[in-house]
Amino acid sequence: MAILNYYPNIFWQATAAMYDVLLCIFLALQYRDASRQNHRFRILMYCVTISSCLDILRVVLEVNAFGFQIPYLVLRVAATVTHTSYGLITFYFVRYIESYAYKDGWRTLNHAIEGILLYVYLFLMVINLFVPVLVDVDYYTHTQYSKFLMLPVGYGIPFYFIISSGFVLIHHRKALRVRERYTLYFIYAVMIFSATLQAVFPNRIQIVYFLASLGLFLCFLSIETPNYRKLLSIRAQLEKAEKAAVEANRQKTDFLA
């Protein structure tokens, strides 16, 4: 109960994490050979699931649910890891959006900028493990507080990734089918809302991963499942046509012989 008193909405995050794990197991077992979009959705889903579980663990450590004193370094590592995973989610969200907008394996300046920013983000997160420059934890209250680079880096770079995906959606909206377009619009709005809410209330609202899970479940039902079934249907038709061609060629060879 201490966890619920500390973060009342952690219940929703834990519930979402449970369903995320089940969906990841399904994806691992069923989506073994899929399109680029399915592959990137699977990576994004894995990132959200792992991040959600890590954030729940961080909350458990902060409220001292185990009943013994948690070392300060462990708390700082937990805070750093959860923020790192948040940045990875936004980065792979951009990559997932781009997989629908760009059909031919594009290479652009924006793509290079996103890669550089990701490396800068990860590098500073590693630095934060030794010297707090982004986020730190109060030794007595176990609450997080932001350092001087948190706003431009910890929130700025993930926001850039999200805004970048929005420009991709708008610029390449005609390349998307109607169902894909509006589903991705909804997920984008969810990402913007949750990221803004978390930035404004960093220590009071813990719904980023819950909302991300909600958006991905909608995406799975609305886009990924129909697309995957269509892919399997096309593949089955191709295999049937290939077998028919092989059989016709065999019969022709037997006839000529």
Secondary structure, 3 states (H helix, E strand, C coil): CHHHHHCCCHHHHHHHHHHHHHHHHHHHHHCCCCCHHHHHHHHHHHHHHHHHHHHHHHHHHHCCCCCCCCCHHHHHHHHHHHHHHHHHHHHHHHHHHHHHHCCCCCCCHHHHHHHHHHHHHHHHHHHHHHCCCCEEECCCCCCEEECCCHHHHHHHHHHHHHHHHHHHHHHCHHHCCHHHHHHHHHHHHHHHHHHHHHHHCCCCCCCHHHHHHHHHHHHHHHHHHHHHHHHHHHHHHHHHHHHHHHHHHHHHHHHHC
